[in-house]
Amino acid sequence: MSQATPQDTAPATKAATLRLREDLIHPDPLLDCLVELCRLHGQAATRASLSAALPLRDGRLTIELAERAAARAGMTTRLQRLPLAGIDAAALPALLVLADNKACVLLGWDEEGQARVLLPETGQGSASLPRDELAARYSGVVLFARPHFRFDARTESAAARPKPLPSAHWFWGAFLEQRFVYRDVLWAALLVNLFALAFPMFSMNVYDRVVPNNAVETLWALAIGVVLILGADLFMRLLRGRFVDEASARIDVRISATLMERVLGMRLEQRPESVGSFASNLRGFEQVRDFIASGTVTALIDLPFALLFVIVIAWISPWLVLPVVVAAVLVLLMGWVLQHRLHELSQTTWRAGAQRNATLVESLTGIETIKAQGAESVVQARWERANAFLAATGVKMRGVSSTAMYLTGFLTQATTVAIVIIGVHLIAERQLTMGALIAVSMLSGRALAPAGQVIGLLMQYQGARTAMTSLEQIMAKPVERPAGETFIHRPQLHGEIEFRNVHFAYPNRKDAALEGISFKIAPGERVALIGRVGSGKSTIQRLVMGLYQPTDGAVLLDGIDLRQLDPADVRRNLGCVSQDVMLFYGSLRENITLGLPYADDSAVLAAADTAGLSEFVNRHPRGFDMPV
């Protein structure tokens, strides 16, 4: 039986007091200053609303997380390293990071040159600090902030709603943050491709000028020059690879954090029915990441420079450029023709992989039920059918990709043969030299290499494209904290619960779980919900916790519609023991303090007493450190 009751016992009251007074027992100056900074800009914010679901360090906000936290309050931020004298008064108020993990909000300067600041230790009201004292404590890091400009409902009919900028997109925004790195990569690619001309030009001059004239001194001069260029080419390639890897790593960290934050903040009614399939869709980010982190970026950057080699070949001999152009057109045309087939196979592989992963996760989760029902053969058959279908589809994908790569290799070799044949006739007619023919043979390979790489990347692209579509669907799901929505902050709730004609139906279900439910529970009152399986007891519990929202009617807590209250405040004030308790990997202490990682030992002991675990813990040699 599920119960959702107000906390009225002494241990529970102690735990509630611990939660509600966390600002006293667990000070977080940076978070407190950020709350004040938002308040000064007219943006409603609380500790809970800014820090909920963020990866806090030791339960405290870090300066790296401050920008993400401020964005929840509708603030645009900029983090800079500036001396105190370099902070423009027009940009104030601003958050200053002080030494010893402290912070303050700089409001301005008074007539005597003293700083007017807000210190979280002193509570409300500004204080004055001498400039020298503040400069001594200032770490050199400042956070500027301003509210987002938002269009209101009055402008909806005035003009079409503008499309969001790429910088606001969860995926492309991460790329734009690294635009300066990719700018440097582009310059490095330009130099690398220019350096690639050195060896063909060296060979042409050796065969055309050095060998006929036995010019050994010229040979050494050319050799020294080409070796220096090859050394510079090696350095630029290493530098380019380092830049691409670092940018890819930063993009990986940001996008994975955004995805996890969206999953944790997703409204439960939007949660997919199959956990395994959903996990498979999330793992699609690995395909997107691998596509980005591989040679994709380098190949795409090198592709325009293929035109440079074509121009050089045309400068040496216009006749010899024809086989190269024809081969490049055929390779790109082949890639365009095969792209549709690869897209179909990629989507089929994606769906089959998601189904196989769903079977695996469900089997591991319900293995006890499978064994008890003797259903091993049924599950095994499902697994093998999914694997067989996935393997067959994979063979088709690899067949298409291999065919494209082999044809590309054939066209590249055929191009070299055609260049040699045409070159011999041009040499016979004294329109071309031997060195020029050798140089063109080298350059033709460089000109066709990017086109061949594009063919090789087509299969990866189709997989990444399918994965990206799945990730876009996840990112489009509604969340508990929509951007721009402000909640009512109630740090302490008395516990009056009221249902007013509540109707509720689970997603994709025609029958309603609750119909016209109305009741009221006074603070401190004990109420038991009794009914058969499926009567809606657990549903009522989830509605009280704010995990779901009623499809009609209202759930009120202390007379306030639950949808208006900050979800963090609701769950910090209500205690809940569900029917199915989920334990996470780690120690017993870590599971007890899961929602309150900075709780002290007295709170852990109180929670264990309330749950009836004390005797069990005392019998175990490792106590609260026992593994779960």
C-alpha positions, 0 to 999 in steps of 0.5 A, a space after each residue: 500500500 502506498 502512503 503519502 502523509 505529512 511528516 509528524 514524527 520527531 525523527 522526520 521533523 528533525 530531517 525536515 528541519 535539516 532540509 529547510 535550514 540547509 543554508 545555515 548548516 551548509 553555506 554556499 556563498 557562490 550560490 547565495 550570491 547568485 540568488 541575490 544577483 538574480 533578485 537585483 535584476 528582477 528575476 525570481 530565483 531560490 537556492 533550490 531552483 538554481 541548483 536542482 539537478 546540477 552536478 554540485 561539488 561537495 554539495 556546493 555550486 562551482 563557478 563553472 556551473 554558475 552560468 548554467 544555474 543563472 540560465 535557469 533564472 533567465 539570465 545571460 552571463 559572461 565569465 571573465 578574468 579582470 582586475 578590480 580596476 578593470 570592472 566597468 561600473 556600468 556592468 554592475 552589479 556583478 558577482 566577484 569570486 573571492 579567495 577561500 571559496 567565498 563570493 560577494 556581489 559588487 553593487 558599486 562604489 560610494 563617494 569615498 571610493 569604498 565598494 558597496 557589496 552584498 556578503 552572504 555571511 551578513 544576510 540582507 543589506 549592503 556593506 562597505 569595504 575599502 578598495 584595498 581590502 576587496 582587492 586583496 580578497 578578490 580572486 580575479 574572476 568576475 561573473 557579469 549577468 543580465 536578464 534575457 529579453 523575452 517577447 510577451 503574448 502581445 507580440 505574437 500576432 505582430 510578426 512571425 515568431 523568429 526561429 531560434 539562433 543556432 547558438 541556442 540549439 543544444 547541439 549546434 550551440 556547443 559547436 559554436 562555442 568552439 568556433 575559434 578553435 575550428 578557425 585555427 583548425 581551418 588555418 592549419 588545414 590551409 597550411 597543410 594543403 599548401 605544404 602538400 604541393 611541396 613534394 610533387 613540385 620537388 619531384 618535378 624540378 628534380 626530374 626536369 632540371 637537376 637530373 638533365 643538368 647534374 645540378 647537385 647543389 640545386 638538388 641539395 638546396 631543394 632537398 633542404 627546403 622540402 625537408 623543412 616544409 615536411 617538418 612544418 607539415 608534420 607539426 601542423 598536422 599534429 597541432 590540427 589533430 590536437 585542436 580537433 580532439 580538444 574541441 571534440 572533448 569539450 563538445 562531448 562533455 557539454 552535450 552529454 551533460 545537456 542530455 542527462 539534464 534533460 532526461 533527469 528533468 523530463 516529466 514522468 508522463 513523457 517517459 518512454 514505456 521501454 527503458 531499454 529502448 530509451 537507453 538505446 536512443 540515449 546511446 545514440 549520442 555515442 554515434 554522433 560523438 564518434 562521427 564528430 571525433 573521427 576524421 570527419 571534421 578533418 575530411 570535410 575541411 580538406 574537401 574544399 582544398 581538393 580544388 587547389 590540387 585540381 587547379 595546380 594540375 590544370 596549370 601544369 597541363 589542362 589535358 591531364 586535369 580531365 581524368 581527375 575531374 571525371 573521376 571526382 564527379 563519378 565518386 560524388 555521384 556514386 555517393 549521392 546514389 548510395 546515400 538513400 539506400 544507406 539511410 534506409 538501412 541505418 534506420 532499420 539497424 537503429 530500430 532493431 538495435 533498440 529492440 534488442 537492447 530493450 530485450 536485454 534490459 528487460 531480461 536483466 531487470 525481470 530475470 527472477 520472474 523469467 526463471 520463476 515462469 520458466 520463460 527462458 526459451 521465449 526470451 532466448 528466442 526473442 534475443 536470437 531473432 533480434 540478433 539475427 535480423 541485426 546481423 543481416 542488416 549489418 551485412 547489407 550496410 557493410 556491403 553497400 559501403 564496401 562496394 562504394 569504397 572498392 569502386 572509389 579505389 578502382 576509379 583512383 587507380 584508373 585515373 592514374 592509368 589515364 593520366 600516364 597514357 595521356 601524359 606519354 602522348 603529351 611528352 611525345 608531342 613535347 607538350 609535357 615533361 617527365 617531371 610534370 607527369 610524375 608531379 601530376 600523378 602525385 597530385 591526382 591522388 591528393 585531389 581524389 583523396 577527400 572524395 574517397 574519404 567522403 564515401 567512407 564517411 557516408 555510412 557513419 553519417 547515416 548512423 549519426 543522422 538517425 541517432 540525431 533524429 532520436 536525440 532531437 525527439 528526447 530534447 523536445 520532450 516537456 520538462 518539469 522546469 520549462 525555460 522562462 517559467 517561474 515557480 512559487 518558493 515555499 521553503 516550509 510547507 505545513 502539509 495540507 493536501 487537497 484534491 479537487 475533482 482530479 482526473 488523471 490518465 497515463 500516457 497512451 492509455 484510454 482508461 483513466 486511472 483517477 476520475 473525479 477524486 476529491 478529498 482533503 487531508 489536514 496537517 498532522 492527520 494520518 490517512 490510509 488509502 486502501 484499495 485493490 491493485 490498480 485502484 489508483 493509490 500509487 497514482 495519488 501518491 505520485 500526484 502529491 509528489 508532483 511527479 505527474 500532473 492531473 489531466 483535469 482538476 487540481 492538487 493543492 498543497 497548503 492551498 496552492 496549486 502544486 503546479 505553481 510550487 517549485 518541485 524542489 520545495 515540494 519534494 524537500 517537504 514531503 516524505 515518500 516511501 514507494 511500493 518499489 524501492 530502488 537502491 543504487 550502487 554504493 554504500 548504505 550511507 550513500 543511499 540514505 543521503 542520496 538527496 542530501 549528500 551533506 547530511 551529518 551523522 546525526 541525520 543519518 542515524 535519525 533516518 535509520 531509526 525512522 526506517 527501522 534499520 538501526 538494528 540491522 546496521 549494528 549487526 553488520 561489521 561495516 555498518 553504514 559503509 556496507 555495500 548495497 
